[in-house]
Each structure stands twice: as C-alpha cells, then as structure tokens.
Amino acid sequence: MIEEEKERPFWMNWRIIVLVIALLASVIIIGPTWNSEDGFSTRINYGLDIEGGSWLQMELQGVMIQADADASRIVSALASEELGQAVTVTSSRFGESGSGTVVFTTDAAVNKTRMELALGSEVSVTGTTTKTVTVTTSMSTLIKTFLADRTSSEVTVFADEKNTTYEIRSMLTEDDLNQILSEVGGHVVAYETGVTDETIRTTIEVLNNKLGNGLGVKDLPIRAVGNQYILIDFAGIPLSEAQKYVENPGKFEIRIVTTGDESMHVLYGESIDEVNAIGQLPSGLWAVPFTLNDEGALALQAAAKATGATINPNAHELMMILDDEIVYSAPLSASAATQLQTGAIYSWQATCQSQEEAKELQIHLRSGALPVNMKIIGSGEVPASLGSQFLTGACITGLLTLIGVFLIIMHNYGKVAIAIPMSIASVCEVIIILAFSIIIGQELDLASLAGIIAVFGTGVDHLVIITDEAIREGKMPSSKLYFSRIGRAFAIIFGAAATTIVAMAPLLFMAFGSLKGFAVTTIAGVLIGVLIVRPTYGVILHEVLKKTGAVSNRMTDEEDPEAEWTLSGKTENMT
C-alpha cells in the first residue's frame, strides 16, 4: 500500500485532498469580505468580551421539597374552598402505590369540571339533594394541587423509585412551607433551593425564544450555574436594553377568526395559568395541555359563541400569536365547540403533527411568562472599544506566536523546507477551528481564543515530534522505515491528544461558561489536528525530504548498514 502511495502524484494523496477540501470549505463558511465602508468582515460570531455589550446574572426563584400530608384534609380544604361551604369526608383509601380515592358529601351544587380543576383529579358525582363526590387521585397529585393553590405558583412533580420531589416555582422558605402544609396535617421532609435540570432547560429555551424575537438574534449565550442561577451575555447590546428585554415578557395573544382574514382578540398570555408537559395521543398526534384562568376561559367561551365557532368551528380558527407572528392556528374540536355552547372550558390541549412542533408550541405558550420567576442579582457592561482592543491584542499575539514558531523551527532544523510546511499546517488548523465554531454557533470570546492559541502550541509540539521521530540524530531513513517511524510518532500524539480531551471534557459540563468555550475550542482543535492536519503534514514532510534528497526509496537502514541518510543528502561511510 505504501509503495502504491509513493507512485501516485503528490497532490493525489487522499490526506492532501481531505485537507484541501476542509480548508476550502472553512474559508467559504468563514466568508471573509472587504468593502470600503465596513472594512474586513467575516461570519465569525464574537462574544461579549470582544464585541462589547452587557451581561446579567439571574437567580431562579424556586425550591424543591419532599413532603407528606393527609389526603382527606387536602380534599376537604380544596373542595370546601371551591364550593364555599364545608364538606364531609366519608372515606379515604390509598394503596402502597400512592393511588386511591377520597369520598365526600355536600349539599352544595357541584360543577364537575370546576371541581376537577380545583382538585386536579378525576371526579364523579352522584345524588341529587345530597351529592356524593368520589375523587380518584394520587397522593402526589393532591399535594401538588394543594401547594399550587396555596403558593399561587406552578408546582411540578418528579418521582423516582425512592422519593417524590415537588418543585415549587417561587422562592419560599422551609418555615413558610411547613406553615402551609400544617393546614392539612403535613410537613416538609427535605428542602433545597433551586429548580430541576428540566426547568432550567425550559427557561433557557423560553429566554432564547423571547430574546431572539425582541433582539433579532438566535442562540444567545445563556448558561446555567448550578440549579439556581443563569448567566446571559448580550454582545453589542447596552445594559439598559438587555434589562428591558429580560424583565418585560413577550406579547402572547389568542385571537379567533371572524370573517375572511379578520379576527378578534380573545385573551393575552397572562390568562394562561399553566402549561403542562406534552404527550402523544392514541391517534399519533402530539398534544400541548394548558389551563386558562376564569377570565380567560369565560372570554374564550364568549368569543366562540359570538363568532359562531360553536356552530361552525372550521370557519373560525383559533390563532396563537407571539409578538405579532402566528405560531399556531387550528379550529375548535367538535366536542369543544359543543361544550362551549353551555359552559366555559378551563383545560385545553393544542394538537400538533410532531413532537418537535409540540415542544416549540409549548415554548411559545410559555413566552408570555417564564416557567420560573427570575431576579437580577448582578449586571455589567463591556465597552465596544475595549472589546476591539482585546481582539486586536489576540490577533497580534497569534501572529507573534506564528513568527516565533517559524524562527525556532528554522533554528532547530536549519531548513526553510521544513519550517514552511509546519507553519502552514498550524495556520490551516486555526482556520478549520474558526469554521467549526461558526457551524456549531459558538461565539468567539477570549476563552475561545485562548483555546485556539493552546491548540496552536500543542499542534506545533506534535509536528516537532513527527519531525524528530523521522529524523533521528539528523539522519533520515528510507521511505519504508520513515512511515514506520511516523506510525510510532502518531502513537505518542494520539496518546497526548486523548489525555488533553479527557482533561478538557469535565469543563464541558461545568457551570462556568467561559471555561466551556475554552474546552470546546481545545477539544475541537485537537481532534481536527490529529485526524486531518498532522497526518497530512507527515505526508508533506516525506515529500519535501524526498525532493531535497534526504530520503531514499531503496532500502532501510537495517537493510543497508553502510548507508547514512542526513538532511543534506547521502554520504558514504567507508570502513
């Protein structure tokens, strides 16, 4: 195989072809342009510390607890509140799984739909004068519903084999929660400030969606720190403007079609009480459940009846609009249209064709209000002029590093033919890394630039290892032994690269955003180097030395002990 490679034209070696393609693609991706007005520009996204702008530190207002309580007392408290009079609990039965029933009686009129909303559970009603109400539920559902009612916050449940955790999306102390639960014979078993990873991910998605609509940008650098804090960088945006967009919710509106292209307002995002987790229906469609408050439910019923949507739903679609852009449109279902003729509907679900569409709609529904409240606890601003100086300094540092490397290589090997390919290989590596950062949407900040410089340094080290392994003690072997030695050099390089990747990997999952940028750049650079650039350098070095007469195709040193090959060519050793 090696002999076949030597017979091919130099430029047809597949490693050379891969590098050239990667380099050309990288230049196209970077898109360098120049004009008299803007000067030199590229598609590279610069971070806050280079482009200038502002940053915010946000504290997520939420706690996670484990709790217990008396199921019958929860049902009694919530049902009595809904009906406006006390109820009598006659039985309460729960199994080891935590599911069961609570039965109570009352003389008040019971609206089944409103009672199910009040208890968050399935309800059946029998009797005429004295009603018997059977609540089919679970312990976790009752505690969740009670906490949500008493704290006026969204509460979610996360259960595993051992514990059930309640995430309360507002900042409450353990004493506050114990006082609330004491009403129903309960108490807090475990308490922790912060929110779950799922809530953090949803919050970041909603922020990206809301800020993206307002600022016209996507994928802002929003980073989570632990389970309680979020850091946001606003490159090129003043602090006052950044605070305005974070503190002011996006405008979410539901409208209903009247005639033709005309529509009427129904409700705004603040009428949406809760947006629940998406789920797949038996039909294969995906549903996004959400709940309206009293005002919203009554407004939707009135609008549906006024426009005739309860009679002809297909002619009067409901439209969901975020910041004047339609994000969802569909007619009422036949069952919903029929039910709206006699009463309001509080629990709704919007259906989508795919899970991705459902997730996107869920984010839109939440855009009027984040899943958890946030409090600004820190802020700052970086002047654009200072960021420009950082970039200039980084570029000068990179150029001086390249010149220094070139001079050191010239001093060590005394050959321009070796120094130039080594320097070009390092530059190619940097160009490909920059293109990779654009592909993944990474902003180039000082940490990322430091990672590029670090990769540049380790890359030169690896190229020196290749060169030194090929030219031991100033001697150059034949082609066959050359490639054997290059193989040993790459064994060392791959080991060093693996060590670097393992060392950088933890930084990808740590909370410190700037270190994550450093780790991404370093890992990407090492992989690009060992998989593309450095193997190509080995081929180029062989070709250069062969052209200068420093390598032969005849036989190995072991086969011809009388031949000594040096950088200046062959010398005869006569004994």
MIZA-912544 format. One record per residue (C-alpha): x, y, z; residue in one letter. Coordinates in Angstrom, 2 decimals, m for minus. Example, Ala and Ser with C-alpha at 12.3 -4.5 7.8 and 13.67 -1.06 7.14 Angstrom:
<nodes>
      px      py      pz gunu
   12.30   m4.50    7.80    a
   13.67   m1.06    7.14    s
</nodes>
This chain:
<nodes>
      px      py      pz gunu
    0.00    0.00    0.00    m
    2.85    2.39    0.85    i
    4.58    1.64   m2.43    e
    1.35    2.45   m4.28    e
    1.10    5.77   m2.46    e
    4.67    6.67   m3.49    k
    3.88    6.05   m7.12    e
    0.95    8.46   m7.13    r
    1.38   12.17   m7.83    p
    1.94   14.03   m4.60    f
   m1.25   16.09   m4.82    w
   m3.42   12.97   m5.28    m
   m2.72   11.60   m1.80    n
   m6.08   11.31   m0.07    w
   m4.82   13.08    3.05    r
   m3.84   16.10    0.98    i
   m7.24   16.06   m0.75    i
   m9.11   15.91    2.58    v
   m7.14   18.84    4.00    l
   m7.66   20.96    0.88    v
  m11.40   20.27    0.87    i
  m11.66   21.05    4.60    a
   m9.68   24.25    4.12    l
  m11.74   25.47    1.15    l
  m14.99   24.66    2.96    a
  m13.73   26.51    6.04    s
  m12.90   29.63    4.05    v
  m16.38   29.57    2.48    i
  m18.01   29.14    5.90    i
  m15.96   31.97    7.44    i
  m16.88   34.14    4.43    g
  m14.19   36.83    4.59    p
  m15.24   40.02    2.77    t
  m13.99   43.57    2.45    w
  m15.59   46.83    1.43    n
  m14.69   50.48    1.79    s
  m17.44   51.17    4.33    e
  m17.20   48.27    6.78    d
  m13.67   47.14    6.02    g
  m12.78   43.47    6.60    f
  m15.60   41.27    7.96    s
  m16.42   37.58    8.42    t
  m19.27   35.37    9.64    r
  m17.49   34.75   12.94    i
  m19.70   35.50   15.95    n
  m17.73   37.40   18.56    y
  m18.53   37.16   22.24    g
  m19.22   39.84   24.79    l
  m15.62   40.49   25.78    d
  m14.66   41.15   22.14    i
  m17.71   42.81   20.60    e
  m18.68   44.66   23.79    g
  m22.12   44.67   25.36    g
  m23.65   43.71   28.69    s
  m24.24   40.72   30.93    w
  m26.81   39.73   33.53    l
  m26.78   37.29   36.43    q
  m30.24   35.90   37.18    m
  m31.40   33.96   40.22    e
  m34.14   31.39   39.58    l
  m36.89   31.74   42.18    q
  m37.73   28.16   43.04    g
  m37.36   25.43   45.66    v
  m37.51   21.63   45.64    m
  m39.04   19.74   48.55    i
  m40.20   16.32   49.68    q
  m43.35   16.45   51.77    a
  m46.21   14.46   53.24    d
  m49.78   15.39   54.18    a
  m53.25   13.97   54.93    d
  m55.13   13.26   51.68    a
  m58.61   13.62   53.20    s
  m57.75   17.00   54.72    r
  m56.39   18.25   51.37    i
  m59.59   17.21   49.56    v
  m61.72   18.76   52.31    s
  m59.81   22.05   52.21    a
  m59.81   22.44   48.41    l
  m63.39   21.22   47.88    a
  m64.73   23.46   50.65    s
  m62.96   26.41   49.12    e
  m64.43   25.69   45.67    e
  m67.99   25.16   46.95    l
  m67.95   27.96   49.53    g
  m69.05   25.64   52.35    q
  m67.63   22.77   54.34    a
  m67.81   19.20   53.05    v
  m67.86   15.91   54.93    t
  m65.22   13.32   54.04    v
  m66.68    9.83   54.45    t
  m63.77    7.66   53.32    s
  m60.15    7.81   52.19    s
  m58.38    4.76   50.78    r
  m54.86    4.69   49.27    f
  m52.70    1.74   48.30    g
  m48.95    1.26   48.51    e
  m48.57    2.77   45.02    s
  m49.90    6.08   46.35    g
  m53.10    5.98   44.28    s
  m56.57    5.84   45.79    g
  m59.92    7.53   46.33    t
  m61.40   10.10   48.66    v
  m65.19   10.33   49.03    v
  m67.06   13.31   50.47    f
  m70.66   14.51   50.63    t
  m72.11   18.00   50.25    t
  m75.46   19.73   49.85    d
  m74.00   22.41   47.53    a
  m74.32   22.37   43.74    a
  m71.23   20.67   42.26    v
  m69.84   21.69   38.89    n
  m67.88   18.59   37.86    k
  m65.46   20.47   35.57    t
  m64.63   23.14   38.15    r
  m64.22   20.55   40.89    m
  m61.80   18.54   38.76    e
  m59.77   21.70   38.19    l
  m59.83   22.54   41.90    a
  m58.63   19.08   42.92    l
  m56.50   18.30   39.87    g
  m58.13   14.87   39.86    s
  m60.89   12.83   38.26    e
  m64.26   13.37   39.95    v
  m67.58   11.55   39.78    s
  m70.79   12.95   41.30    v
  m73.91   11.03   42.33    t
  m77.09   12.08   44.14    g
  m79.45   15.00   43.81    t
  m80.03   16.82   47.10    t
  m77.03   15.44   48.96    t
  m74.23   14.76   46.50    k
  m71.66   12.05   46.94    t
  m68.40   13.03   45.26    v
  m65.73   10.39   44.57    t
  m62.24   11.72   43.88    v
  m59.90    9.29   42.09    t
  m56.39   10.57   42.55    t
  m52.89   10.01   43.97    s
  m51.12   11.40   47.00    m
  m48.58   13.27   44.88    s
  m51.32   14.86   42.77    t
  m53.16   16.13   45.83    l
  m50.03   17.59   47.43    i
  m49.06   19.20   44.13    k
  m52.52   20.74   43.68    t
  m52.64   21.99   47.29    f
  m49.19   23.56   47.11    l
  m50.01   25.21   43.77    a
  m53.22   26.66   45.23    d
  m51.70   27.95   48.47    r
  m48.46   29.30   46.99    t
  m50.07   30.67   43.78    s
  m47.17   29.08   41.93    s
  m46.68   26.37   39.36    e
  m45.73   23.08   41.01    v
  m44.31   20.08   39.18    t
  m43.71   16.55   40.43    v
  m40.63   14.42   39.81    f
  m40.76   10.88   41.15    a
  m38.23    8.07   41.21    d
  m38.18    4.67   42.91    e
  m37.37    6.16   46.31    k
  m38.69    9.72   46.55    n
  m41.24   12.14   45.16    t
  m39.93   15.68   44.74    t
  m42.13   18.76   44.38    y
  m40.64   21.68   42.51    e
  m42.31   24.94   43.59    i
  m41.55   27.70   41.13    r
  m41.35   30.56   43.60    s
  m38.95   31.40   46.41    m
  m40.36   30.18   49.74    l
  m38.58   29.33   52.96    t
  m38.86   25.96   54.66    e
  m40.77   27.60   57.53    d
  m43.26   29.11   55.06    d
  m43.93   25.70   53.51    l
  m44.25   23.97   56.88    n
  m46.85   26.54   57.90    q
  m48.78   25.97   54.63    i
  m48.69   22.17   54.96    l
  m49.69   22.25   58.64    s
  m53.23   23.14   57.48    e
  m53.56   19.62   56.05    v
  m51.53   17.74   58.65    g
  m48.33   17.75   56.61    g
  m44.74   18.95   56.84    h
  m41.57   19.31   54.76    v
  m39.37   16.20   54.77    v
  m36.49   17.63   52.68    a
  m35.82   21.15   51.36    y
  m33.45   22.59   48.74    e
  m33.33   25.92   46.92    t
  m33.16   25.85   43.11    g
  m35.02   24.08   40.33    v
  m34.65   20.89   38.32    t
  m32.49   20.50   35.22    d
  m35.64   20.20   33.09    e
  m36.91   23.57   34.35    t
  m33.54   25.18   33.66    i
  m33.56   23.84   30.10    r
  m37.11   25.09   29.53    t
  m36.25   28.51   30.99    t
  m33.25   28.85   28.69    i
  m35.35   27.82   25.66    e
  m38.06   30.35   26.53    v
  m35.48   33.09   27.11    l
  m33.81   32.33   23.79    n
  m37.18   32.43   22.06    n
  m38.31   35.66   23.73    k
  m34.99   37.48   23.49    l
  m34.50   36.21   19.94    g
  m37.82   37.75   18.89    n
  m37.02   41.03   20.57    g
  m33.36   41.37   19.60    l
  m33.41   39.61   16.25    g
  m30.75   37.08   17.30    v
  m30.75   33.36   17.99    k
  m28.88   31.16   20.45    d
  m27.79   33.85   22.92    l
  m25.08   32.63   25.30    p
  m27.37   31.67   28.21    i
  m25.60   29.46   30.72    r
  m26.81   27.73   33.85    a
  m24.73   27.88   37.03    v
  m25.76   25.07   39.30    g
  m29.53   24.68   39.74    n
  m30.26   28.26   40.82    q
  m28.50   30.78   38.56    y
  m28.40   31.77   34.90    i
  m25.82   33.97   33.14    l
  m26.74   35.83   29.94    i
  m24.32   37.64   27.60    d
  m25.72   40.36   25.33    f
  m22.98   41.06   22.79    a
  m23.36   44.51   21.26    g
  m26.41   45.40   23.41    i
  m26.41   48.13   26.11    p
  m27.23   47.12   29.68    l
  m30.45   49.16   29.85    s
  m31.82   47.46   26.73    e
  m30.81   43.99   27.97    a
  m32.64   44.54   31.27    q
  m35.74   45.74   29.42    k
  m35.98   42.58   27.33    y
  m35.41   40.25   30.26    v
  m37.86   41.98   32.61    e
  m40.65   42.56   30.07    n
  m42.46   39.41   28.86    p
  m43.21   38.83   25.20    g
  m46.72   39.60   23.93    k
  m48.65   36.34   23.57    f
  m52.23   36.59   22.30    e
  m55.04   34.24   21.25    i
  m57.39   35.52   18.57    r
  m60.36   33.92   16.78    i
  m61.20   34.33   13.09    v
  m64.44   36.23   12.45    t
  m64.83   36.51    8.68    t
  m62.24   36.08    5.93    g
  m58.90   37.46    7.12    d
  m60.49   39.36   10.01    e
  m60.06   38.22   13.59    s
  m60.94   39.39   17.10    m
  m58.94   39.42   20.32    h
  m59.75   36.70   22.86    v
  m57.08   36.74   25.57    l
  m53.42   37.50   26.36    y
  m50.73   35.26   27.81    g
  m51.48   36.25   31.41    e
  m54.80   34.37   31.12    s
  m52.88   31.09   30.75    i
  m52.49   29.64   34.24    d
  m50.36   26.62   33.47    e
  m48.66   24.89   30.53    v
  m48.13   21.18   31.16    n
  m45.83   18.58   29.68    a
  m46.53   17.47   26.12    i
  m47.84   13.97   25.41    g
  m48.71   11.71   22.50    q
  m52.35   10.91   21.81    l
  m53.63    7.45   20.70    p
  m54.11    8.97   17.22    s
  m50.37    9.60   16.98    g
  m50.70   13.38   17.27    l
  m48.88   15.30   19.99    w
  m50.80   17.44   22.49    a
  m49.76   20.51   24.49    v
  m52.08   20.80   27.51    p
  m52.67   24.23   29.07    f
  m55.11   25.71   31.55    t
  m56.95   29.04   31.42    l
  m57.95   31.11   34.42    n
  m61.56   32.17   35.00    d
  m61.23   35.36   32.97    e
  m59.58   33.59   30.05    g
  m62.00   30.64   29.99    a
  m65.06   32.92   30.03    l
  m63.53   35.20   27.38    a
  m62.88   32.25   25.07    l
  m66.43   30.93   25.52    q
  m67.91   34.36   24.79    a
  m65.75   34.82   21.68    a
  m66.58   31.35   20.35    a
  m70.32   31.92   20.75    k
  m70.18   35.47   19.34    a
  m68.32   34.45   16.17    t
  m70.30   31.25   15.58    g
  m67.31   28.98   16.24    a
  m69.51   26.76   18.41    t
  m71.75   26.07   15.39    i
  m69.20   26.12   12.55    n
  m65.73   25.68   14.13    p
  m63.89   25.10   10.82    n
  m64.72   28.63    9.69    a
  m63.45   30.26   12.89    h
  m59.97   29.02   13.77    e
  m58.18   29.91   16.98    l
  m54.84   31.62   16.33    m
  m51.97   31.85   18.79    m
  m49.78   34.88   18.14    i
  m46.40   35.67   19.70    l
  m45.08   39.18   19.11    d
  m47.42   39.65   16.10    d
  m46.38   36.35   14.50    e
  m48.80   33.42   14.15    i
  m47.27   30.37   15.83    v
  m50.35   28.10   15.80    y
  m53.76   28.04   14.11    s
  m56.47   25.37   14.27    a
  m60.25   25.08   14.56    p
  m62.06   24.00   17.72    l
  m62.72   20.28   18.02    s
  m66.33   19.19   17.66    a
  m66.55   18.21   21.34    s
  m65.08   21.53   22.50    a
  m67.47   23.51   20.27    a
  m70.46   21.61   21.73    t
  m69.30   22.08   25.33    q
  m68.70   25.83   24.85    l
  m72.36   26.30   23.99    q
  m73.30   25.51   27.60    t
  m70.23   26.38   29.65    g
  m66.62   27.55   29.80    a
  m63.68   25.18   29.29    i
  m60.65   25.62   31.53    y
  m58.44   22.74   30.43    s
  m57.34   22.79   26.79    w
  m54.89   20.99   24.59    q
  m53.42   22.09   21.26    a
  m52.58   19.21   18.90    t
  m49.53   19.08   16.64    c
  m48.29   16.69   13.99    q
  m44.87   16.03   15.55    s
  m43.13   16.11   18.89    q
  m40.85   18.90   17.69    e
  m43.82   21.11   16.78    e
  m45.40   20.38   20.17    a
  m42.22   21.37   22.02    k
  m41.99   24.59   20.03    e
  m45.61   25.45   20.75    l
  m45.10   24.72   24.45    q
  m42.27   27.26   24.47    i
  m44.47   29.81   22.66    h
  m47.25   29.31   25.20    l
  m44.78   29.95   27.98    r
  m43.28   33.02   26.31    s
  m45.77   35.30   27.99    g
  m44.36   34.14   31.33    a
  m41.24   32.16   32.13    l
  m41.74   28.78   33.84    p
  m40.00   30.21   36.91    v
  m39.57   33.79   38.08    n
  m36.09   35.27   37.92    m
  m34.39   38.03   39.89    k
  m31.46   40.09   38.57    i
  m28.67   39.79   41.14    i
  m25.76   41.11   39.07    g
  m25.05   43.02   35.88    s
  m22.23   44.68   34.00    g
  m21.18   46.25   30.73    e
  m18.13   45.89   28.47    v
  m17.39   48.88   26.17    p
  m17.12   48.00   22.49    a
  m13.81   49.85   22.26    s
  m12.33   47.64   24.96    l
  m13.56   44.51   23.17    g
  m11.96   45.73   19.94    s
   m8.66   46.09   21.78    q
   m8.98   42.53   23.08    f
   m9.44   41.20   19.54    l
   m6.53   43.25   18.21    t
   m4.34   42.01   21.04    g
   m5.32   38.40   20.40    a
   m4.56   38.72   16.68    c
   m1.16   40.28   17.40    i
   m0.42   37.54   19.91    t
   m1.29   34.87   17.35    g
    0.88   36.49   14.68    l
    3.86   36.84   17.04    l
    3.39   33.22   18.08    t
    3.47   32.09   14.45    l
    6.62   34.12   13.75    i
    8.27   32.82   16.90    g
    7.46   29.22   16.00    v
    8.85   29.72   12.48    f
   12.13   31.15   13.81    l
   12.56   28.38   16.38    i
   11.94   25.69   13.76    i
   14.48   27.34   11.46    m
   17.00   27.39   14.29    h
   16.44   23.75   15.18    n
   16.36   22.24   11.69    y
   18.05   24.87    9.54    g
   15.68   24.13    6.67    k
   13.06   26.50    5.25    v
   11.55   23.46    3.51    a
   10.59   22.09    6.95    i
    9.67   25.38    8.67    a
    7.18   26.49    5.98    i
    5.02   23.29    5.90    p
    4.97   23.22    9.68    m
    3.80   26.85    9.89    s
    1.23   26.38    7.11    i
   m0.15   23.28    8.85    a
   m0.65   25.30   12.06    s
   m2.45   28.10   10.18    v
   m4.71   25.59    8.40    c
   m5.64   24.12   11.76    e
   m6.69   27.54   13.11    v
   m8.80   28.29   10.00    i
  m10.68   24.99   10.31    i
  m11.29   25.59   14.04    i
  m12.79   29.03   13.28    l
  m15.12   27.49   10.68    a
  m16.13   24.80   13.18    f
  m17.05   27.48   15.75    s
  m19.38   29.07   13.16    i
  m21.01   25.72   12.35    i
  m21.87   24.98   16.00    i
  m22.95   28.59   16.64    g
  m20.25   29.26   19.22    q
  m19.37   32.86   19.99    e
  m15.66   33.59   19.89    l
  m14.64   35.10   23.23    d
  m11.30   35.48   24.97    l
  m11.51   31.98   26.44    a
  m12.11   30.53   22.97    s
   m9.17   32.49   21.58    l
   m7.02   31.17   24.43    a
   m8.11   27.67   23.44    g
   m7.07   28.29   19.83    i
   m3.66   29.54   20.95    i
   m3.30   26.49   23.23    a
   m4.17   24.18   20.32    v
   m1.66   26.05   18.16    f
    1.04   25.34   20.74    g
    0.22   21.67   21.23    t
   m0.07   21.29   17.45    g
    3.46   22.57   16.96    v
    4.64   20.16   19.67    d
    3.09   17.27   17.76    h
    4.61   18.41   14.47    l
    8.02   18.56   16.15    v
    7.50   15.01   17.46    i
    6.74   13.85   13.91    i
    9.81   15.60   12.51    t
   12.17   14.43   15.27    d
   10.93   10.86   15.04    e
   11.51   10.90   11.28    a
   14.98   12.43   11.55    i
   16.74   10.78   14.44    r
   20.10   12.30   15.26    e
   20.00   14.24   12.00    g
   19.63   11.06    9.95    k
   16.79   10.28    7.56    m
   15.76    6.68    6.77    p
   14.28    5.25    3.62    s
   10.58    5.66    2.85    s
    9.54    2.34    4.34    k
   11.27    2.97    7.65    l
   10.13    6.62    7.52    y
    6.46    5.64    7.58    f
    7.17    3.09   10.30    s
    8.70    5.80   12.47    r
    5.80    8.18   11.66    i
    3.46    5.47   12.94    g
    5.35    5.39   16.24    r
    5.19    9.20   16.39    a
    1.43    9.12   15.94    f
    1.11    6.60   18.75    a
    2.63    9.26   21.02    i
    0.49   12.03   19.51    i
   m2.77   10.11   19.86    f
   m1.94    9.35   23.48    g
   m1.26   13.03   24.19    a
   m4.43   14.06   22.35    a
   m6.54   11.59   24.33    a
   m5.09   12.96   27.57    t
   m5.98   16.52   26.55    t
   m9.53   15.56   25.59    i
  m10.09   13.70   28.86    v
   m8.74   16.69   30.82    a
  m10.99   19.16   28.95    m
  m14.17   17.03   28.96    a
  m15.26   17.93   32.53    p
  m15.21   21.62   31.61    l
  m17.94   20.96   29.02    l
  m20.34   20.09   31.84    f
  m19.21   22.60   34.45    m
  m21.23   25.71   35.13    a
  m18.56   28.21   34.15    f
  m19.47   29.35   30.65    g
  m16.12   30.86   29.69    s
  m14.31   27.64   30.58    l
  m16.79   25.72   28.44    k
  m15.82   27.83   25.42    g
  m12.16   27.11   26.14    f
  m12.86   23.38   26.39    a
  m14.92   23.25   23.17    v
  m12.23   25.04   21.17    t
   m9.43   22.94   22.63    t
  m11.14   19.58   22.07    i
  m12.23   20.53   18.54    a
   m8.74   21.75   17.71    g
   m7.06   18.60   18.99    v
   m9.43   16.35   17.01    l
   m9.02   18.43   13.83    i
   m5.26   18.29   14.28    g
   m4.82   14.57   14.88    v
   m7.41   13.47   12.32    l
   m6.72   15.88    9.43    i
   m3.77   18.26    9.73    v
   m0.98   16.26   11.35    r
   m1.29   13.12    9.19    p
   m1.18   15.41    6.15    t
    1.95   17.10    7.50    y
    3.60   13.67    7.73    g
    2.94   13.12    4.00    v
    4.14   16.64    3.11    i
    7.31   16.23    5.18    l
    8.12   12.97    3.41    h
    7.66   14.61    0.01    e
    9.78   17.63    0.96    v
   12.64   15.50    2.24    l
   12.46   13.23   m0.78    k
   12.68   16.22   m3.13    k
   15.72   17.57   m1.28    t
   17.44   14.20   m1.43    g
   17.13   13.49    2.26    a
   15.14   10.28    1.85    v
   15.60    7.28   m0.46    s
   13.27    4.67   m1.87    n
   15.98    1.97   m1.99    r
   16.26    0.12    1.31    m
   16.01    0.66    5.04    t
   18.90    1.44    7.38    d
   18.67   m2.08    8.70    e
   18.93   m3.48    5.13    e
   21.91   m1.25    4.22    d
   24.00   m0.56    7.35    p
   26.68    1.16    5.19    e
   24.25    3.96    4.14    a
   23.76    7.01    6.28    e
   21.00    9.45    5.29    w
   21.10   13.03    6.51    t
   19.25   16.25    5.82    l
   21.96   17.25    3.35    s
   21.72   14.02    1.34    g
   23.51   10.66    1.21    k
   27.07   10.23    2.48    t
   29.16    7.08    2.13    e
   30.58    5.61    5.30    n
   33.66    3.60    4.15    m
   35.29    1.24    6.62    t
</nodes>
